Amino acid sequence: MERQGLPVFMQDPKTYEILKEVAEAIPKGCQVYLVGGAARNAVYYRLFHKKMPQRDYDILAIGNYKRFIQALRKRKFAYGLIKRKKVLVLKKKVVSKPRKSRFEDYVFLDIKFSKDSARKNLEEGVNFTINGFAIPLKALTSEKWYKQTLRLPTAVQDLKARQIQINQSFHASDLYSCLRFMSLGFKPPPKKETILMLKNLKRIDKRRFQRNIKKLFRYVGGEKRAKQLSRKLGIKENICDLKAIKNLIIS
């Protein structure tokens, strides 16, 4: 079956079948969108024909999400281990004998529940404009998916320019996300936005710091490279050390 006009991840047969199942499980009274990195990566590939790193699929469910979860469970989606407020992780294996330690053996769904519209979620819940896309899940199997994609006003423009620009900086780990994008060739944000991310970084707790610093090193190629990228932002302090972060003095 020819799938070249579909989002890049839908060109994999197993992923196609699993996400098609997810779309078929959507009950009446529930709107479901693909958001976050997977949605951004779909648009990025359409623009540049280049893949970006991706591990899971962020799902936004609006409306009767309990029936949606029940329908997925009936289709043998299992619960993931990570628990977050208003977020439920489900997974389905893509190989017959998956290994728990091997992330690639599953398709992971990070399902966020909201009472707000998809548009409002983009406007108020997205950190960088380049992440400001929401694809209706039922559109993933259609070549018209891009036309149906919701987006922030400058999302496509900034993604084309590979320009990091803050939409809402509310995560303590946004600075680490910024460095990961820079390692892929994205242009750094304005200085005032770097200062805002540094201020937020001071709020990071030990658990989140450890998780994010491991992810940063894995993506960019180690601590030395991470420090080089932070210096490109004009940061002289060691943002790879939690004690140094807590002692940051930001004017």
PLY file of the C-alpha trace (Angstrom):
ply
format ascii 1.0
element vertex 251
property float x
property float y
property float z
element edge 250
property int vertex1
property int vertex2
end_header
0.00 0.00 0.00
1.39 3.41 -1.02
1.64 5.76 1.97
4.15 8.36 0.82
1.70 11.25 1.23
1.03 10.41 4.87
2.95 11.65 7.93
6.43 10.11 8.01
5.74 7.72 10.90
2.60 6.41 9.15
4.84 5.04 6.41
5.87 2.27 8.80
3.27 -0.56 8.46
3.16 -1.51 12.15
2.91 2.08 13.38
0.25 2.74 10.73
-1.92 -0.12 11.99
-1.57 0.86 15.65
-2.38 4.55 15.13
-5.25 3.56 12.83
-6.58 1.49 15.74
-6.31 4.50 18.03
-8.30 6.62 15.59
-10.97 3.92 15.29
-11.29 3.82 19.09
-12.37 7.48 19.33
-15.97 7.55 20.68
-18.67 10.06 19.86
-18.31 13.22 21.88
-14.51 13.00 21.97
-12.02 14.95 19.86
-8.52 13.53 19.63
-5.41 15.19 18.18
-1.78 14.27 17.69
0.31 17.06 19.20
3.87 17.64 20.44
6.97 16.20 18.81
5.26 13.71 16.51
3.01 16.40 14.99
5.96 18.76 14.59
8.09 16.00 13.05
5.36 15.20 10.54
5.35 18.82 9.33
9.15 19.05 9.45
9.52 15.96 7.25
6.97 17.37 4.82
9.05 20.56 4.54
12.59 19.11 4.48
12.26 15.34 3.92
14.42 14.81 6.99
13.53 12.84 10.11
13.83 14.22 13.63
14.30 12.12 16.81
11.06 10.78 18.28
10.19 8.28 21.00
6.45 8.56 21.63
3.18 10.10 20.47
1.56 12.93 22.43
-2.21 12.69 22.23
-4.69 15.42 23.22
-8.14 14.06 24.15
-11.04 16.47 24.57
-14.47 15.34 25.75
-15.44 11.83 26.85
-11.89 10.57 27.28
-12.86 7.78 29.72
-14.73 5.94 26.95
-11.74 6.55 24.71
-9.40 4.88 27.21
-11.84 1.99 27.68
-11.93 1.45 23.92
-8.13 1.39 23.75
-7.90 -1.07 26.63
-10.31 -3.39 24.79
-7.88 -3.24 21.89
-5.14 -4.52 24.21
-3.31 -1.28 24.83
-1.43 -1.69 28.13
-0.66 0.95 30.74
2.80 2.51 30.72
4.82 3.13 33.87
5.08 6.91 33.81
2.34 8.79 35.66
1.72 12.50 35.32
-1.09 14.82 36.31
-3.83 14.75 33.64
-1.68 12.44 31.49
-2.07 8.70 30.99
0.52 6.57 29.21
-0.61 3.59 27.13
1.49 1.34 24.94
1.15 -1.41 22.38
3.86 -3.78 21.24
5.16 -3.69 17.67
7.09 -6.96 17.94
5.89 -10.38 19.11
8.26 -10.58 22.08
9.00 -7.03 23.25
11.71 -6.29 25.80
10.73 -3.92 28.58
14.06 -2.12 28.35
13.75 -1.54 24.61
11.65 1.52 23.87
11.46 0.77 20.15
9.51 -2.44 20.77
6.37 -0.42 21.57
4.30 2.49 20.34
3.80 4.74 23.37
0.87 7.12 23.68
1.12 10.02 26.15
-2.55 10.94 26.44
-3.39 14.34 27.91
-6.97 15.12 28.93
-8.40 18.61 28.54
-11.70 20.46 28.64
-10.32 23.24 26.46
-10.29 23.36 22.66
-7.29 22.17 20.66
-6.67 25.77 19.61
-6.55 26.95 23.23
-4.25 24.08 24.15
-1.84 25.20 21.43
-2.00 28.84 22.46
-1.53 28.23 26.19
0.17 24.84 26.48
2.99 24.82 23.90
6.47 25.93 24.92
8.02 26.76 21.49
6.16 27.94 18.40
7.82 25.18 16.33
5.85 22.69 18.45
2.55 24.44 17.75
0.77 21.82 15.64
-2.28 19.62 16.26
-3.29 16.96 13.72
-6.79 15.41 14.03
-6.03 11.75 14.71
-8.61 10.58 12.18
-6.75 12.55 9.49
-3.51 10.57 9.89
-4.56 7.99 7.29
-5.45 10.68 4.73
-3.12 12.50 2.36
-5.08 15.65 3.29
-3.77 15.53 6.87
-1.66 18.67 6.45
-4.61 20.81 5.36
-6.51 19.71 8.46
-3.62 20.47 10.83
-4.19 23.24 13.36
-1.19 25.48 13.97
0.01 28.52 15.86
0.28 31.66 13.67
4.09 31.49 13.20
4.56 27.72 13.64
5.24 26.91 9.97
7.28 30.08 9.43
9.55 29.37 12.42
9.88 25.68 11.55
10.91 26.58 7.98
13.50 29.01 9.36
14.55 26.50 12.06
14.09 29.34 14.55
13.47 28.63 18.23
10.90 31.08 19.56
9.06 30.89 22.87
5.29 30.63 22.81
4.80 29.88 26.51
7.82 29.01 28.66
6.38 27.17 31.62
8.43 23.97 31.94
11.52 24.09 34.13
13.27 21.94 31.51
12.59 24.20 28.49
16.23 25.25 28.29
17.30 21.64 27.81
14.71 21.25 25.06
16.17 24.37 23.43
19.68 22.87 23.46
18.41 19.65 21.88
16.92 21.65 19.00
20.14 23.64 18.61
22.08 20.38 18.27
19.92 19.68 15.20
20.80 23.03 13.60
18.01 25.23 14.94
18.79 28.89 15.61
18.82 30.02 19.26
16.07 32.25 20.64
16.52 35.94 21.51
18.55 36.68 24.66
15.51 37.75 26.70
13.94 34.34 26.08
17.14 32.58 27.18
17.01 34.56 30.44
13.38 33.49 30.95
14.30 29.83 30.45
17.21 30.18 32.88
14.88 31.60 35.53
12.53 28.67 35.02
15.43 26.22 35.18
16.09 27.23 38.80
12.73 25.62 39.67
13.76 22.16 38.43
13.67 19.36 40.99
16.26 16.60 41.36
14.21 13.87 39.67
13.33 15.98 36.65
16.88 17.28 36.40
18.35 13.77 36.32
15.87 12.60 33.69
16.37 15.64 31.47
20.16 15.79 31.72
20.42 12.14 30.63
18.12 12.86 27.71
20.12 15.97 26.79
23.46 14.13 26.79
21.99 11.28 24.74
20.57 13.66 22.11
23.48 16.08 21.72
26.40 13.68 22.22
27.54 14.16 25.80
28.22 16.77 28.47
30.99 18.56 26.58
28.71 19.20 23.60
25.87 20.31 25.90
28.14 22.92 27.49
29.30 24.14 24.07
25.69 24.68 23.04
24.85 26.52 26.27
27.76 28.89 25.65
26.22 29.72 22.27
23.30 31.07 24.30
25.71 33.24 26.28
25.41 31.03 29.39
28.66 30.84 31.35
27.31 28.86 34.32
27.33 25.05 34.43
23.73 24.09 33.68
24.72 20.41 33.82
25.13 20.61 37.60
22.05 20.89 39.82
23.83 22.73 42.65
25.18 25.32 40.20
21.67 25.77 38.76
20.18 26.44 42.20
22.89 29.06 42.85
22.31 30.91 39.59
22.08 34.69 39.94
19.99 36.08 37.10
19.50 39.81 36.67
0 1
1 2
2 3
3 4
4 5
5 6
6 7
7 8
8 9
9 10
10 11
11 12
12 13
13 14
14 15
15 16
16 17
17 18
18 19
19 20
20 21
21 22
22 23
23 24
24 25
25 26
26 27
27 28
28 29
29 30
30 31
31 32
32 33
33 34
34 35
35 36
36 37
37 38
38 39
39 40
40 41
41 42
42 43
43 44
44 45
45 46
46 47
47 48
48 49
49 50
50 51
51 52
52 53
53 54
54 55
55 56
56 57
57 58
58 59
59 60
60 61
61 62
62 63
63 64
64 65
65 66
66 67
67 68
68 69
69 70
70 71
71 72
72 73
73 74
74 75
75 76
76 77
77 78
78 79
79 80
80 81
81 82
82 83
83 84
84 85
85 86
86 87
87 88
88 89
89 90
90 91
91 92
92 93
93 94
94 95
95 96
96 97
97 98
98 99
99 100
100 101
101 102
102 103
103 104
104 105
105 106
106 107
107 108
108 109
109 110
110 111
111 112
112 113
113 114
114 115
115 116
116 117
117 118
118 119
119 120
120 121
121 122
122 123
123 124
124 125
125 126
126 127
127 128
128 129
129 130
130 131
131 132
132 133
133 134
134 135
135 136
136 137
137 138
138 139
139 140
140 141
141 142
142 143
143 144
144 145
145 146
146 147
147 148
148 149
149 150
150 151
151 152
152 153
153 154
154 155
155 156
156 157
157 158
158 159
159 160
160 161
161 162
162 163
163 164
164 165
165 166
166 167
167 168
168 169
169 170
170 171
171 172
172 173
173 174
174 175
175 176
176 177
177 178
178 179
179 180
180 181
181 182
182 183
183 184
184 185
185 186
186 187
187 188
188 189
189 190
190 191
191 192
192 193
193 194
194 195
195 196
196 197
197 198
198 199
199 200
200 201
201 202
202 203
203 204
204 205
205 206
206 207
207 208
208 209
209 210
210 211
211 212
212 213
213 214
214 215
215 216
216 217
217 218
218 219
219 220
220 221
221 222
222 223
223 224
224 225
225 226
226 227
227 228
228 229
229 230
230 231
231 232
232 233
233 234
234 235
235 236
236 237
237 238
238 239
239 240
240 241
241 242
242 243
243 244
244 245
245 246
246 247
247 248
248 249
249 250
